[in-house]
Amino acid sequence: MIHPIYGETDYRKVEPEQLNRNIPKGRGMIKWAPFATMPQQFADVRRQIENQNKLERPELSEDRVQEINETLHIALAKHQDVTIEYYMDGYIQSVDMTIEKIDQWAAIIIGSVTSNHQTFFISFMDIINIYTH
């Protein structure tokens, strides 16, 4: 529709020669600069959501620690495969392994993972539960 006072209002229908070339260009990409931080904000939000799912390190009673210690030594003596549940970075993980050595001085257990025979180290402080096979 052609406006009676201003003429054609759709610039796509106006001849290029009739268009005003002195139109200011504006700020260009400067106006979009604040949105450049959005990926970092999304990463921060994602990290906060992941942190909400994390657990605190469980505290074991003295009796439970003694039971775990006995099970570890029996599994070492009998060369049994065990499943160890351990705490790592806010999550509870588990691994199937064969215990090769219990290092009292370093407070770690050294074993080989059942599936791929890689050496695996677990701190005594991280162990939550142990199951023999």
ROVEX-601547 format. One record per residue: residue number from 1; chain; x, z, y of N, C-alpha, C, O in turn. Coordinates in nm, 2 decimals. Each point is the difference from the previous one (the first is absolute). Example, Ala and Ser with C-alpha at 12.3 -4.5 7.8 and 13.67 -1.06 7.14 Angstrom:
2
- 1/A/1.32/0.78/-0.57/-0.09/0.00/0.12/0.09/0.00/0.12/0.10/0.07/0.00;
- 2/A/-0.14/-0.14/0.11/0.09/0.00/0.11/-0.08/0.08/0.11/0.05/0.01/0.11;
END
This chain:
133
- 1/A/0.08/0.00/-0.12/-0.08/0.00/0.12/0.09/0.00/0.12/0.09/0.08/0.02;
- 2/A/-0.12/-0.17/0.08/0.07/0.00/0.12/-0.06/0.09/0.10/-0.12/-0.01/0.03;
- 3/A/0.20/0.10/0.03/-0.05/0.09/0.10/-0.02/-0.08/0.13/0.08/-0.07/0.04;
- 4/A/-0.20/0.09/0.02/-0.03/-0.08/0.12/0.09/0.03/0.12/0.02/-0.09/0.08;
- 5/A/0.04/0.21/-0.07/0.08/0.02/0.12/0.15/-0.02/-0.04/0.07/-0.07/0.08;
- 6/A/-0.03/0.12/-0.19/0.15/0.00/-0.04/0.04/-0.12/-0.08/0.12/-0.03/-0.01;
- 7/A/-0.22/-0.05/-0.04/0.04/-0.11/-0.08/0.01/0.04/-0.14/-0.06/0.10/-0.05;
- 8/A/0.14/-0.17/-0.02/0.02/0.03/-0.15/0.07/0.13/-0.01/0.10/0.02/0.06;
- 9/A/-0.15/0.07/-0.16/0.06/0.13/-0.02/0.09/0.00/-0.12/0.08/0.10/-0.02;
- 10/A/-0.09/-0.19/-0.07/0.08/-0.01/-0.12/0.12/-0.09/0.03/-0.01/-0.12/0.01;
- 11/A/0.13/0.19/0.00/0.12/-0.08/0.03/0.04/-0.10/-0.10/0.07/-0.10/0.04;
- 12/A/-0.12/0.11/-0.16/0.03/-0.10/-0.10/-0.07/-0.14/0.03/0.04/-0.10/-0.05;
- 13/A/-0.15/0.11/0.13/-0.07/-0.12/0.03/0.04/-0.06/0.13/-0.04/-0.11/0.04;
- 14/A/0.13/0.18/0.04/0.04/-0.05/0.13/0.13/-0.09/-0.03/0.08/0.02/-0.08;
- 15/A/-0.08/-0.13/0.16/0.12/-0.08/0.00/0.13/0.07/0.03/-0.01/0.09/0.09;
- 16/A/0.12/-0.11/-0.16/0.12/0.07/0.03/0.05/-0.01/0.14/0.06/0.09/0.06;
- 17/A/-0.09/-0.20/0.01/0.05/-0.02/0.14/-0.08/0.09/0.09/0.06/0.03/0.11;
- 18/A/-0.18/0.01/-0.14/-0.08/0.08/0.09/0.03/0.15/-0.02/-0.05/0.08/0.08;
- 19/A/0.12/-0.04/-0.18/0.03/0.14/-0.02/0.10/0.05/0.10/0.09/-0.07/0.04;
- 20/A/-0.10/0.20/0.00/0.09/0.06/0.09/0.13/0.04/-0.07/-0.01/0.08/-0.10;
- 21/A/0.12/-0.13/0.14/0.13/0.03/-0.07/0.06/0.13/0.05/0.10/0.05/-0.05;
- 22/A/-0.15/0.02/0.15/0.05/0.12/0.06/-0.06/0.12/-0.05/-0.01/0.10/0.06;
- 23/A/-0.03/-0.10/-0.19/-0.06/0.12/-0.06/0.11/0.09/-0.04/0.10/-0.05/-0.07;
- 24/A/-0.11/0.18/0.10/0.11/0.09/-0.04/0.01/0.01/-0.15/-0.10/0.00/-0.07;
- 25/A/0.22/0.02/0.02/0.02/0.00/-0.14/-0.02/0.14/-0.06/-0.01/0.02/-0.12;
- 26/A/0.00/0.08/0.20/-0.03/0.14/-0.05/0.13/0.06/-0.05/0.11/-0.04/0.03;
- 27/A/-0.13/0.14/-0.11/0.12/0.08/-0.05/0.06/-0.06/-0.13/0.10/0.04/-0.04;
- 28/A/-0.17/-0.13/-0.02/0.05/-0.07/-0.12/0.00/0.10/-0.11/-0.10/0.07/-0.03;
- 29/A/0.22/-0.06/-0.04/0.01/0.09/-0.12/0.02/0.15/0.04/0.00/0.08/-0.09;
- 30/A/0.03/-0.05/0.21/0.02/0.13/0.04/-0.12/0.09/-0.03/0.01/0.12/-0.04;
- 31/A/-0.13/-0.18/0.05/-0.12/0.08/-0.02/-0.02/0.04/-0.15/-0.07/0.09/-0.03;
- 32/A/0.14/-0.16/-0.06/0.00/0.03/-0.14/0.11/0.10/-0.04/0.00/0.04/-0.12;
- 33/A/0.09/-0.01/0.20/0.11/0.08/-0.03/-0.04/0.14/-0.07/0.07/0.04/-0.09;
- 34/A/-0.17/0.03/0.14/-0.03/0.13/-0.06/-0.04/-0.02/-0.15/0.01/0.10/-0.07;
- 35/A/-0.06/-0.21/0.03/-0.04/-0.02/-0.14/0.11/-0.02/-0.09/-0.01/-0.01/-0.12;
- 36/A/0.13/-0.01/0.18/0.12/-0.03/-0.09/0.04/0.13/-0.08/0.07/-0.01/-0.10;
- 37/A/-0.12/0.12/0.15/0.04/0.13/-0.08/-0.10/0.02/-0.11/0.02/0.10/-0.07;
- 38/A/-0.12/-0.17/0.05/-0.10/0.02/-0.10/0.06/0.01/-0.14/-0.04/0.09/-0.08;
- 39/A/0.13/-0.18/0.04/0.06/0.02/-0.14/0.06/0.14/-0.02/-0.01/0.05/-0.11;
- 40/A/0.08/0.00/0.21/0.06/0.13/-0.02/-0.11/0.11/0.00/0.01/0.09/-0.08;
- 41/A/-0.12/-0.11/0.15/-0.11/0.10/0.00/-0.06/-0.01/-0.14/-0.04/0.11/-0.06;
- 42/A/0.02/-0.23/0.00/-0.06/-0.01/-0.13/0.09/0.07/-0.10/-0.05/0.06/-0.09;
- 43/A/0.18/-0.08/0.10/0.10/0.06/-0.09/-0.01/0.15/0.01/0.01/0.07/-0.10;
- 44/A/-0.02/-0.01/0.22/-0.01/0.14/0.02/-0.13/0.05/-0.06/0.00/0.11/-0.06;
- 45/A/-0.11/-0.18/0.08/-0.13/0.05/-0.06/0.01/0.00/-0.15/-0.05/0.09/-0.07;
- 46/A/0.11/-0.20/0.01/0.02/-0.01/-0.14/0.08/0.12/-0.05/-0.03/0.06/-0.11;
- 47/A/0.14/-0.03/0.18/0.09/0.11/-0.04/-0.08/0.13/0.00/0.02/0.09/-0.08;
- 48/A/-0.10/-0.07/0.18/-0.08/0.13/0.02/-0.10/0.01/-0.12/-0.02/0.11/-0.05;
- 49/A/-0.04/-0.22/0.02/-0.10/0.00/-0.12/0.07/0.03/-0.13/-0.05/0.08/-0.08;
- 50/A/0.17/-0.13/0.06/0.08/0.03/-0.12/0.04/0.15/0.00/0.00/0.06/-0.10;
- 51/A/0.04/-0.01/0.22/0.04/0.14/0.00/-0.12/0.10/-0.03/0.02/0.11/-0.04;
- 52/A/-0.14/-0.16/0.07/-0.12/0.09/-0.03/-0.01/0.01/-0.15/-0.06/0.10/-0.05;
- 53/A/0.10/-0.20/-0.03/-0.02/0.01/-0.14/0.11/0.08/-0.07/-0.01/0.02/-0.12;
- 54/A/0.12/0.01/0.19/0.11/0.07/-0.06/-0.04/0.15/-0.03/-0.08/0.06/0.07;
- 55/A/0.14/-0.01/-0.17/-0.02/0.14/-0.05/0.12/0.09/0.04/0.11/-0.05/0.02;
- 56/A/-0.14/0.17/-0.01/0.11/0.10/0.02/0.06/0.03/-0.14/-0.06/-0.02/-0.10;
- 57/A/0.19/0.06/0.11/0.07/0.03/-0.13/-0.07/0.12/-0.07/-0.02/0.11/0.06;
- 58/A/-0.03/-0.13/-0.18/-0.06/0.11/-0.07/0.10/0.11/-0.03/0.11/-0.02/-0.03;
- 59/A/-0.16/0.15/0.04/0.08/0.11/-0.04/-0.03/0.05/-0.14/-0.12/0.02/-0.03;
- 60/A/0.22/-0.01/-0.05/-0.02/0.04/-0.14/0.03/0.15/-0.02/0.09/0.06/0.07;
- 61/A/-0.17/0.00/-0.15/0.03/0.14/-0.03/0.12/0.02/-0.09/0.05/-0.10/-0.05;
- 62/A/0.00/0.22/0.05/0.12/0.02/-0.08/-0.02/-0.03/-0.15/0.09/-0.05/-0.07;
- 63/A/-0.21/0.08/0.02/-0.03/-0.03/-0.14/0.00/-0.15/-0.03/0.05/-0.04/-0.10;
- 64/A/-0.11/-0.03/0.20/-0.01/-0.15/-0.02/0.14/-0.06/0.00/0.03/-0.09/-0.07;
- 65/A/0.06/0.14/0.16/0.14/-0.04/0.01/0.07/0.02/-0.13/0.08/-0.08/-0.05;
- 66/A/-0.10/0.20/-0.01/0.06/0.04/-0.13/-0.05/-0.09/-0.11/0.08/-0.04/-0.09;
- 67/A/-0.21/0.00/0.09/-0.05/-0.09/-0.11/0.06/-0.13/0.02/0.04/-0.07/-0.11;
- 68/A/-0.03/0.02/0.23/0.06/-0.14/0.02/0.15/0.01/-0.05/0.04/-0.10/-0.06;
- 69/A/0.03/0.20/0.09/0.14/0.01/-0.03/0.01/0.00/-0.16/0.09/-0.06/-0.05;
- 70/A/-0.17/0.14/-0.02/0.00/0.00/-0.14/-0.03/-0.13/-0.06/0.07/-0.05/-0.10;
- 71/A/-0.17/-0.02/0.15/-0.04/-0.13/-0.05/0.12/-0.10/0.02/0.02/-0.08/-0.09;
- 72/A/0.04/0.09/0.21/0.12/-0.09/0.02/0.11/0.02/-0.10/0.05/-0.10/-0.05;
- 73/A/-0.02/0.22/0.02/0.11/0.03/-0.09/-0.03/-0.04/-0.14/0.08/-0.04/-0.08;
- 74/A/-0.21/0.06/0.04/-0.04/-0.04/-0.14/0.00/-0.15/-0.01/0.05/-0.05/-0.10;
- 75/A/-0.09/-0.02/0.20/0.00/-0.15/0.00/0.14/-0.05/0.00/0.03/-0.10/-0.07;
- 76/A/0.06/0.17/0.14/0.14/-0.05/0.00/0.06/0.03/-0.14/0.07/-0.09/-0.05;
- 77/A/-0.10/0.20/-0.01/0.06/0.03/-0.14/-0.05/-0.10/-0.10/0.07/-0.03/-0.10;
- 78/A/-0.20/0.00/0.11/-0.06/-0.09/-0.11/0.00/-0.15/0.04/-0.05/-0.08/-0.08;
- 79/A/0.10/0.05/0.19/0.01/-0.14/0.05/-0.14/-0.06/0.01/-0.02/-0.12/-0.05;
- 80/A/-0.08/0.19/0.10/-0.14/-0.04/0.01/-0.02/-0.07/0.13/0.07/0.03/0.10;
- 81/A/-0.16/-0.13/-0.10/-0.04/-0.06/0.12/-0.10/0.09/0.07/-0.08/0.07/-0.07;
- 82/A/0.09/-0.06/0.20/-0.09/0.08/0.08/-0.06/-0.08/0.12/0.06/-0.10/0.04;
- 83/A/-0.17/0.15/0.01/-0.06/-0.05/0.12/0.02/0.11/0.10/-0.06/0.11/-0.02;
- 84/A/0.13/-0.14/0.13/0.02/0.10/0.10/-0.08/-0.04/0.13/0.01/-0.11/0.05;
- 85/A/-0.09/0.20/0.00/-0.07/-0.02/0.13/0.09/0.07/0.10/0.03/0.12/-0.01;
- 86/A/0.00/-0.19/0.12/0.08/0.05/0.10/-0.05/-0.03/0.14/-0.08/-0.10/0.02;
- 87/A/0.12/0.17/0.08/-0.04/-0.01/0.14/0.10/-0.09/0.07/0.12/0.03/-0.01;
- 88/A/-0.16/-0.13/0.08/0.09/-0.08/0.08/-0.07/-0.06/0.12/-0.10/-0.07/-0.01;
- 89/A/0.15/0.11/0.13/-0.05/-0.05/0.13/-0.15/0.01/0.02/-0.06/-0.09/0.05;
- 90/A/0.00/0.20/-0.10/-0.14/0.03/0.03/-0.09/-0.05/-0.11/-0.12/0.01/0.01;
- 91/A/0.18/-0.07/-0.12/-0.09/-0.05/-0.11/0.05/0.06/-0.13/0.12/0.03/-0.01;
- 92/A/-0.20/-0.03/-0.09/0.04/0.05/-0.13/0.02/-0.13/-0.09/-0.09/-0.08/-0.01;
- 93/A/0.21/0.07/-0.04/0.04/-0.12/-0.08/0.01/0.05/-0.14/0.01/0.12/-0.03;
- 94/A/0.00/-0.21/-0.07/0.03/0.04/-0.14/0.09/-0.11/-0.05/0.00/-0.11/0.04;
- 95/A/0.08/0.16/-0.14/0.10/-0.09/-0.07/0.01/0.04/-0.14/0.00/0.12/-0.03;
- 96/A/0.01/-0.22/-0.06/0.02/0.02/-0.14/0.15/-0.01/-0.02/0.06/-0.11/0.03;
- 97/A/0.01/0.21/-0.09/0.14/-0.01/-0.01/0.05/0.09/-0.12/-0.07/0.08/-0.05;
- 98/A/0.19/-0.11/0.01/0.08/0.08/-0.09/0.10/0.08/0.07/0.08/-0.05/0.08;
- 99/A/-0.08/0.18/-0.10/0.09/0.09/0.08/0.14/-0.01/-0.07/0.02/0.02/-0.12;
- 100/A/0.08/-0.05/0.20/0.14/-0.01/-0.04/0.08/0.12/0.03/0.09/0.04/-0.07;
- 101/A/-0.12/0.02/0.19/0.08/0.12/0.04/-0.08/0.08/0.10/-0.07/-0.06/0.08;
- 102/A/0.09/0.19/-0.08/-0.05/0.09/0.09/0.12/0.06/0.08/0.07/0.08/-0.06;
- 103/A/-0.06/-0.11/0.19/0.11/0.04/0.08/-0.04/0.12/0.08/-0.07/-0.01/0.10;
- 104/A/0.11/0.13/-0.15/-0.04/0.13/0.07/0.06/0.01/0.13/-0.07/0.05/0.10;
- 105/A/0.19/-0.09/-0.08/0.07/0.01/0.13/-0.06/-0.08/0.11/-0.02/0.04/0.11;
- 106/A/-0.01/-0.17/-0.15/-0.06/-0.09/0.10/-0.15/0.01/0.01/-0.07/-0.05/0.09;
- 107/A/0.01/0.13/-0.19/-0.14/0.02/-0.01/-0.08/-0.13/-0.01/-0.10/-0.02/0.07;
- 108/A/0.15/-0.07/-0.16/-0.06/-0.12/-0.03/-0.01/-0.03/-0.15/0.07/0.06/-0.08;
- 109/A/-0.16/-0.15/0.05/-0.02/-0.04/-0.14/0.04/-0.15/0.00/-0.04/-0.08/0.08;
- 110/A/0.13/0.04/-0.17/0.04/-0.13/-0.02/-0.06/-0.06/-0.13/0.01/0.06/-0.10;
- 111/A/-0.07/-0.17/0.11/-0.06/-0.06/-0.11/-0.01/-0.15/0.01/0.03/-0.06/0.10;
- 112/A/-0.08/-0.01/-0.21/-0.01/-0.14/0.01/-0.15/-0.03/-0.01/-0.07/0.05/-0.09;
- 113/A/0.02/-0.14/0.17/-0.14/-0.04/0.00/-0.03/-0.08/-0.13/0.08/-0.08/-0.04;
- 114/A/-0.19/0.12/-0.02/-0.03/-0.06/-0.13/-0.02/-0.15/0.00/0.04/-0.07/-0.09;
- 115/A/-0.10/0.02/0.20/-0.04/-0.15/0.00/0.12/-0.09/0.03/0.01/-0.10/-0.06;
- 116/A/0.09/0.14/0.14/0.11/-0.09/0.03/0.13/0.06/-0.01/0.10/-0.06/0.03;
- 117/A/-0.09/0.19/-0.08/0.13/0.07/-0.03/0.09/0.01/0.12/0.12/0.01/-0.02;
- 118/A/-0.18/0.00/0.14/0.08/0.03/0.12/0.02/0.15/0.01/-0.09/0.08/-0.04;
- 119/A/0.20/-0.04/0.09/0.03/0.14/0.03/-0.09/0.05/0.11/-0.02/-0.07/0.10;
- 120/A/-0.04/0.19/-0.12/-0.09/0.05/0.10/0.04/0.15/0.02/0.03/0.07/-0.09;
- 121/A/-0.04/-0.03/0.22/0.04/0.13/0.04/-0.13/0.07/0.06/-0.06/-0.06/0.09;
- 122/A/0.03/0.18/-0.13/-0.11/0.08/0.06/0.05/0.14/0.03/0.07/0.06/-0.08;
- 123/A/-0.10/-0.01/0.20/0.04/0.13/0.04/-0.09/0.10/-0.06/-0.12/-0.03/-0.02;
- 124/A/0.17/0.15/-0.02/-0.08/0.11/-0.05/-0.12/0.03/0.09/-0.11/0.03/-0.04;
- 125/A/0.14/-0.03/0.17/-0.10/0.04/0.10/-0.12/-0.10/0.01/-0.10/0.04/0.04;
- 126/A/0.12/-0.16/-0.09/-0.10/-0.11/0.01/-0.09/0.00/-0.12/-0.11/-0.06/0.01;
- 127/A/0.15/0.12/-0.12/-0.08/-0.01/-0.12/-0.12/0.09/0.01/0.00/0.11/0.04;
- 128/A/-0.12/-0.17/-0.08/-0.13/0.07/0.01/-0.05/0.03/-0.14/-0.05/0.11/-0.03;
- 129/A/0.07/-0.21/-0.06/-0.05/0.02/-0.14/0.08/-0.09/-0.09/0.07/-0.09/0.04;
- 130/A/-0.07/0.13/-0.17/0.07/-0.08/-0.10/-0.08/0.00/-0.13/-0.06/0.10/-0.04;
- 131/A/0.05/-0.22/-0.02/-0.07/-0.01/-0.13/0.09/-0.06/-0.10/0.07/-0.10/0.03;
- 132/A/-0.07/0.15/-0.15/0.08/-0.06/-0.11/-0.08/-0.10/-0.08/-0.12/0.01/0.00;
- 133/A/0.19/-0.11/-0.06/-0.08/-0.10/-0.08/0.02/0.03/-0.14/-0.06/-0.07/-0.09;
END
